[in-house]
Amino acid sequence: MKKIAVTGGTGSWDRGVGPVVIAALQAKGYKVTNLDRAVPGGIEKSGFIRTDLTDYGQTFAALHGHDAVIQLAANGEPDWDHLSGAARFHVNSLIAYNVFQAACFLGMKKVVWASSETVLGFPFDKVPPKVLPTSDDDPPIPTSSYGISKANTEDLARHMNRRYGVPFVGLRFSNIFYDTPGHTTSYEKIPGFWADPASRRFNLWGYVDSRDTADACVQALESDISGAEVMTIAASDTIMRQPNSELLAAFPACTLRPGTGNHETLISIARARQLIGYDPQWTWRRVLGVTA
């Protein structure tokens, strides 16, 4: 595989890991094309195709000539109301179908796509977990239009793989953090969470560095997976200084799986480690220079 398409590669100031993924692919020697409605920096240059991914014709034409695709494009906003939720489900599902269908009929060698921790029950304080860390073998229990769209897309990938034989790798991203001062999810905000552990229980105190997310995309692309797999991509630890035994006080009826480390992630990354060799290198301790 030499030529890779990245959908939704432009990203935005407060959301979107696309530019980090593109940089990681280019560092590995891949030729990358960004397919997006938003123009990076407002100037169209080589390596970018302005594409409305809700239009199948545009999607097929833009993907033509590529060996594989990394599908990141989606509306990831919260559900403000049932109307916006319906629109979000519609656009996310349509984009996924268009990209997957086009990739299959173009005979691509791999489809890597962004799923989400939301399929496992986010926000987890609505339906408290009974045992942690989570497992990618747990049945999906999404609670939002975004999460439902991702759970449905996981099924879509399995159907496409069975019908056409193209490998699909879905990456269930945790809350992505950036080593960028002033960013919406900047590491500099993390110390403010420590005094109130309950404030982060909504996603089980999980997070993932944008660079590890990009590396996971590359690892998934280069993996020998031939079926349709999904796996969680998170940091190896929680975002808190408190040990897991203290954090679980937020879920009194929940138990900790035997052998779980004091600060080990409560959103298991075991499947990603096994199937694609995922090994996150970045933690808040490393970025903030905290040793304890």
DOKELUM-157305 format. One record per residue (C-alpha): y negated, z, x negated; residue number from 1; residue in one letter. Coordinates in steps of 0.05 Angstrom, whole numbers, padded with zeros to 5 digits, m for minus. Layout:
BEGIN
py_pz_px_i_aa
Y_Z_X_NUM_A
...
***
This chain:
BEGIN
py_pz_px_i_aa
00000_00000_00000_1_M
m00066_m00021_m00029_2_K
m00116_m00031_00028_3_K
m00128_00028_00075_4_I
m00170_00031_00138_5_A
m00203_00097_00156_6_V
m00227_00102_00228_7_T
m00286_00148_00240_8_G
m00300_00149_00166_9_G
m00375_00157_00172_10_T
m00374_00228_00198_11_G
m00438_00266_00212_12_S
m00480_00321_00181_13_W
m00443_00375_00219_14_D
m00375_00345_00233_15_R
m00327_00294_00206_16_G
m00285_00295_00142_17_V
m00284_00219_00137_18_G
m00328_00212_00075_19_P
m00286_00264_00037_20_V
m00222_00227_00056_21_V
m00250_00160_00035_22_I
m00272_00189_m00033_23_A
m00202_00218_m00044_24_A
m00169_00151_m00028_25_L
m00216_00113_m00074_26_Q
m00203_00163_m00130_27_A
m00129_00144_m00124_28_K
m00145_00071_m00131_29_G
m00140_00049_m00059_30_Y
m00187_m00004_m00029_31_K
m00216_00030_00032_32_V
m00251_00003_00094_33_T
m00289_00049_00140_34_N
m00285_00030_00214_35_L
m00337_00066_00255_36_D
m00394_00055_00305_37_R
m00440_00098_00261_38_A
m00467_00063_00199_39_V
m00465_00106_00136_40_P
m00537_00118_00114_41_G
m00561_00067_00165_42_G
m00545_00008_00119_43_I
m00484_m00036_00128_44_E
m00449_m00049_00062_45_K
m00384_m00077_00036_46_S
m00326_m00032_00056_47_G
m00354_m00018_00126_48_F
m00339_m00053_00192_49_I
m00379_m00033_00253_50_R
m00325_m00023_00305_51_T
m00321_00003_00376_52_D
m00252_00032_00374_53_L
m00249_00038_00450_54_T
m00247_m00038_00450_55_D
m00177_m00063_00433_56_Y
m00199_m00131_00410_57_G
m00250_m00102_00361_58_Q
m00199_m00051_00337_59_T
m00144_m00103_00324_60_F
m00192_m00150_00288_61_A
m00220_m00094_00244_62_A
m00151_m00068_00225_63_L
m00124_m00137_00208_64_H
m00108_m00145_00134_65_G
m00097_m00070_00120_66_H
m00032_m00039_00097_67_D
m00042_00028_00132_68_A
m00092_00067_00172_69_V
m00118_00138_00173_70_I
m00142_00151_00244_71_Q
m00196_00205_00245_72_L
m00241_00178_00301_73_A
m00248_00225_00361_74_A
m00297_00264_00403_75_N
m00286_00336_00380_76_G
m00340_00371_00420_77_E
m00322_00432_00463_78_P
m00311_00426_00538_79_D
m00380_00439_00567_80_W
m00356_00423_00637_81_D
m00301_00385_00672_82_H
m00340_00320_00671_83_L
m00350_00320_00596_84_S
m00278_00342_00588_85_G
m00253_00282_00627_86_A
m00296_00235_00586_87_A
m00270_00267_00521_88_R
m00197_00260_00541_89_F
m00209_00188_00561_90_H
m00243_00165_00497_91_V
m00197_00204_00450_92_N
m00134_00178_00484_93_S
m00160_00106_00487_94_L
m00180_00105_00414_95_I
m00112_00132_00393_96_A
m00075_00081_00435_97_Y
m00116_00023_00409_98_N
m00108_00042_00336_99_V
m00034_00058_00343_100_F
m00018_m00005_00382_101_Q
m00057_m00050_00334_102_A
m00025_m00017_00274_103_A
00045_m00029_00302_104_C
00033_m00102_00319_105_F
00001_m00114_00251_106_L
00064_m00085_00219_107_G
00028_m00030_00181_108_M
00069_00013_00133_109_K
00041_00080_00155_110_K
m00005_00112_00206_111_V
m00035_00179_00187_112_V
m00077_00212_00241_113_W
m00116_00274_00256_114_A
m00084_00321_00305_115_S
m00109_00392_00312_116_S
m00091_00466_00311_117_E
m00116_00466_00384_118_T
m00048_00440_00407_119_V
m00017_00507_00387_120_L
m00059_00547_00436_121_G
m00131_00548_00410_122_F
m00171_00588_00429_123_P
m00115_00638_00416_124_F
m00151_00696_00450_125_D
m00141_00663_00518_126_K
m00065_00664_00512_127_V
m00050_00716_00458_128_P
00007_00698_00412_129_P
00071_00739_00412_130_K
00090_00727_00340_131_V
00052_00702_00278_132_L
00046_00660_00236_133_P
00052_00603_00285_134_T
00105_00550_00274_135_S
00100_00475_00281_136_D
00165_00481_00321_137_D
00128_00520_00375_138_D
00117_00479_00439_139_P
00046_00453_00447_140_P
00002_00496_00494_141_I
m00067_00463_00491_142_P
m00122_00494_00534_143_T
m00179_00443_00529_144_S
m00189_00369_00541_145_S
m00192_00359_00466_146_Y
m00128_00397_00453_147_G
m00092_00361_00511_148_I
m00114_00294_00483_149_S
m00084_00312_00416_150_K
m00019_00338_00446_151_A
m00012_00273_00486_152_N
m00027_00233_00423_153_T
00030_00269_00387_154_E
00076_00243_00443_155_D
00045_00174_00438_156_L
00060_00172_00363_157_A
00133_00189_00376_158_R
00138_00134_00429_159_H
00105_00083_00383_160_M
00150_00101_00325_161_N
00213_00096_00368_162_R
00192_00028_00396_163_R
00164_m00005_00334_164_Y
00191_00034_00275_165_G
00123_00046_00242_166_V
00119_00116_00210_167_P
00068_00165_00240_168_F
00043_00229_00207_169_V
00000_00274_00250_170_G
m00040_00327_00213_171_L
m00059_00388_00254_172_R
m00124_00406_00220_173_F
m00150_00477_00222_174_S
m00225_00492_00222_175_N
m00252_00450_00164_176_I
m00301_00484_00116_177_F
m00347_00450_00066_178_Y
m00375_00473_m00001_179_D
m00443_00450_00022_180_T
m00501_00499_00031_181_P
m00530_00497_00101_182_G
m00470_00461_00132_183_H
m00447_00484_00201_184_T
m00382_00508_00169_185_T
m00406_00526_00100_186_S
m00370_00577_00057_187_Y
m00434_00617_00051_188_E
m00425_00639_00123_189_K
m00357_00671_00112_190_I
m00380_00740_00088_191_P
m00415_00748_00155_192_G
m00347_00746_00190_193_F
m00316_00805_00154_194_W
m00350_00861_00193_195_A
m00323_00834_00259_196_D
m00251_00808_00253_197_P
m00247_00797_00328_198_A
m00301_00744_00323_199_S
m00252_00697_00288_200_R
m00188_00712_00326_201_R
m00200_00650_00368_202_F
m00166_00608_00314_203_N
m00124_00662_00282_204_L
m00174_00670_00224_205_W
m00153_00601_00199_206_G
m00193_00550_00160_207_Y
m00182_00493_00111_208_V
m00224_00463_00055_209_D
m00248_00392_00066_210_S
m00219_00372_m00002_211_R
m00150_00399_00016_212_D
m00155_00361_00082_213_T
m00169_00297_00044_214_A
m00112_00310_m00004_215_D
m00065_00321_00055_216_A
m00084_00252_00082_217_C
m00067_00220_00016_218_V
m00002_00259_00010_219_Q
00018_00239_00081_220_A
00001_00167_00066_221_L
00045_00168_00003_222_E
00102_00208_00034_223_S
00171_00180_00049_224_D
00167_00200_00123_225_I
00197_00146_00166_226_S
00194_00179_00235_227_G
00138_00212_00274_228_A
00121_00280_00247_229_E
00066_00331_00260_230_V
00046_00389_00215_231_M
m00009_00440_00207_232_T
m00059_00433_00151_233_I
m00094_00499_00135_234_A
m00113_00541_00075_235_A
m00059_00585_00045_236_S
m00097_00648_00065_237_D
m00139_00673_00123_238_T
m00214_00673_00123_239_I
m00217_00749_00124_240_M
m00216_00803_00070_241_R
m00174_00849_00115_242_Q
m00098_00846_00109_243_P
m00058_00815_00166_244_N
m00033_00882_00189_245_S
m00105_00900_00207_246_E
m00122_00833_00237_247_L
m00064_00837_00285_248_L
m00098_00897_00318_249_A
m00136_00842_00357_250_A
m00068_00823_00389_251_F
m00033_00889_00404_252_P
00029_00856_00433_253_A
00038_00809_00374_254_C
00086_00819_00316_255_T
00083_00793_00245_256_L
00141_00750_00221_257_R
00181_00785_00166_258_P
00160_00765_00096_259_G
00089_00745_00114_260_T
00040_00762_00059_261_G
m00019_00809_00067_262_N
m00069_00752_00067_263_H
m00024_00693_00082_264_E
m00047_00642_00133_265_T
m00027_00659_00204_266_L
m00023_00585_00221_267_I
00039_00565_00184_268_S
00035_00506_00135_269_I
00109_00510_00117_270_A
00126_00442_00148_271_R
00069_00407_00110_272_A
00092_00438_00045_273_R
00163_00414_00058_274_Q
00150_00343_00084_275_L
00090_00318_00044_276_I
00084_00368_m00013_277_G
00020_00397_00014_278_Y
m00006_00451_m00033_279_D
m00077_00474_m00016_280_P
m00119_00487_m00077_281_Q
m00183_00513_m00047_282_W
m00196_00582_m00016_283_T
m00259_00620_00002_284_W
m00244_00667_m00056_285_R
m00246_00609_m00105_286_R
m00309_00579_m00077_287_V
m00347_00645_m00070_288_L
m00320_00673_m00135_289_G
m00287_00733_m00102_290_V
m00227_00762_m00140_291_T
m00207_00819_m00093_292_A
***
